[in-house]
Amino acid sequence: MNHVDLIDETSLTATRCREICMNQPRKYHWIISSQLVLCWVCYATAALGQSLNDELGRPDPVVQSVLDRVGETPKAWAKVGPLELLNSLMDLHDLGHPKLARQMLDQLAQRKLDSQTLGQLAHTMGTARLMRLGAMRELGSAAASLATAAIEAQDRQARDPQQLKLLAKQLNDHSATTRRQALLHLLEADADGIAFLIAQLADPQQQPAHAKLAAAVLSFGDVAFAPLLAALETDDRRLKRQVIELLGRLGKHEASYFLLAPALADRDQTVRETAHRALVRLTGKPPHAASATRVIERQMTRYLAGDYLAPGDHTGQVVFWHWNAARRQVEPVRLVRREAGLALAARLARDRHLMTPDNVAQRRQYFAILLEATARQTDNPAAAAEAKRLVTQAGVDEVARLFEFCQRQSYWRAASIAADLLGEIGSAGLLQSNSGRPLPLVQATQAPDRRLRFAATMAIGRLAPDRPFAGSSSYVEALESFARSGRRPRALVAHARIQAGQNVAALLKTLNYETEVASSGRRFFQLATRSANVDLMLIDTRINQPGIRELVYQLRRHPATTGAPIGLIAQADNLHRMERVAAEFPATVAILTPRDEQAIALDVGKILERVDRVELSEAERTSQARLAIEQIGQLAVSKISFYQWRTLSPAVEAALFEPGLSQAAINTLQHLGTASSQQALVRFIGQSAYPMADRQAAVAALAHSTTQHGILLTTSEILQQYDLYNASESADQQIQDLLSAILDAIEAPALAQQKIVPALP
């Protein structure tokens, strides 16, 4: 406060005192007046002192005390430690001297502090104070950079394995202060700290320190629950007993569901006894086999419904812990809440199976949930491989029944894995139906889930049937669909106003969708059901012929579109009504008309999330198309007539010009023996935009095709190739050789029969 402000405050105080005097008896006026005079003198003195300090350039005494600690010049600051200098500049900022604080910060920045020093700063000052430093706008971006660097350095140091080992040793130190500091540092390491402690418990060499390590684990409180639950999956009997004991002492009731099987069905008696005591501690009563399975089933139902108790972040993901048997440690992965619930449900399903091993239905449900859960944990391929090995041991008949069960329960990824297994261990008998109706594996080629359709299609190809089977035409249609699908997902838009529909299609193209537009419900239905290869459907609610409800009903009844996600494009005045319509059908969501790229991205994400569908990447789609094309080539080589594989030639010809599919298409076209396949190869060879190596491979394929199936090109097409060769005298030698090779391929059949045909002009 400057002297002017002090004088103003004095005047304000005098005015208030006069008002008080007017409301008090006269005998008190002299007391109030004397207090007023005293107050005025104090204020005036302070104002005069402030005025003199300002005029003489004397700093505030508090500011001076800060400067006395560190000096008043950059030369003096250079001799001061970073911690003291950092505290001083923050004090100066708070005292209203940001310029001086900024000068100190610049001097500190010039030192280029190493990671070790930055980490020590963060540990001593605390994260909260550093975050306040970063928020001081008057100090510029340098303050935020320093604060961030210090916090990150502290985080790295806290998670450093060597540091964690040192802290673990210090837990056994004779000094209580050292032990307490070590524990605090371990708590700062958070997930890495708890994972390290459990790994130490798993190490037999650390057994003398296990009591202190276990106490440290309990210090993490509820944070330790999920890692301990993961460690319960270990095969180490000693570690399992320790984990069960810790779960019981942790006091979290949810652990009781996972201790029932160890208490009632574990082969090790000491494990059963330990789990029994832990359950009594948690629930207050001993476990009973009669009610244990019912308790487990209820909790499984909660997990399968997505009721995973850990809170998710803004993306809906949670940190989920699993046991890495190879490394003997727990590891965190990020999963969406439903996937985390599936993983826990799989553990409980296994426990129920262990308690009732003769119950076939429960074993089948366990296998289904296990395959579905591990297939979704892309960061844990070892778990997926172990799940497949376990299911394979059950035999072909059980895998076939499991495949049907997974389809009925909409466990699409589990069904896809089961289909792969049937292709590996099954026989062509899985396709032969006595009733004349397609069997489940054949029906799956028209399933609503793309991954399942592809897995079933590839499995049929591997089974290699040598006689007709019910539904063989759907297998051929699936091959054509995947060969044509290429690299981009397919979307369909229905809109009564064609221009508005084109606008929505243009927005979808920004999300890499290959889009078609229909202006009537009838035309849209035709496009959608042409093949089971629709990834997204957006329908304006004002569509007619038929109307919106009837159209969605028809789409949901057709095998090709029964599970494809649908977005109902509503207007603001009928959004609530369309939400009620969408609720009548599965995989259907009502959205407002998208106006820009951001809106369409949010809408599509909302639709796909609601139907629990993850779009395939471009690489996955390309791989599926390539494998389908290769399987078409295998059918052509086998020459099995009941497949009508020559009808697939147009799909392969289209793929010839798709990046990433050219080589597979070339290899297949040489076996198809159709006129259009030879024409496509000739067109491809003449395209200079494609790599020379691919064009040369196409020439070899053309030669093979003409030798095996004869020349199927027309006379005019042959003459055109001779004309191109004759006109290439001035072209590069490589181009001339390529055109010459085409003529050699055309003449190959005659040469093979020793009938030399005179060169055409």
Secondary structure, 3 states (H helix, E strand, C coil): CCHHHHHHHHHHHHHHHHHHHHCCCHHHHHHHHHHHHHHHHHHHHHHHHHHHHHHHCCCCHHHHHHHHHHCCCHHHHCCCCHHHHHHHHHHHHHCCCHHHHHHHHHHHHHCCCCHHHHHHHHHHHCHHHHHHHHCCHHHCHHHHHHHHHHHHHHHHHHHCHHHHHHHHHHCCCCCHHHHHHHHHHHHHCCHHHHHHHHHHHHCHHHHHHHHHHHHHHHHCHHHHHHHHHHHCCCCCHHHHHHHHHHHHHHCCCCHHHHHHHHHHHCCCHHHHHHHHHHHHHHHCCCCCHHHHHHHHHHHHHHHHCCCCCCCCCCCCEEEEEEEECCCCEEEEEEEEHHHHHHHHHHHHHHHHHHHCCCCHHHHHHHHHHHHHHHHHCCCCHHHHHHHHHHHHCCCHHHHHHHHHHHHHCCCHHHHHHHHHHHHHHCCHHHHCCCCCCCCHHHHHHHCCCHHHHHHHHHHHHHHCCCCCCCCHHHHHHHHHHHHHHCCCCEEEEECCCHHHHHHHHHHHHCCCCEEEEECCHHHHHHHHCCCCCCCEEEEECCCCCCCHHHHHHHHHHCCCCCCCCEEEEECHHHHHHHHHHHCCCCCEEEEECCCCHHHHHHHHHHHHHHCCCCCCCHHHHHHHHHHHHHHHHHHHHHCCHHHCHHHHHHHHHHHCCCCCCHHHHHHHHHHHCCHHHHHHHHHHHCCCCCCHHHHHHHHHHHHHHHHHHCCCCCHHHHHHHHHHHHCCCCCCHHHHHHHHHHHHHHHHHHHHCCCCCCCCC
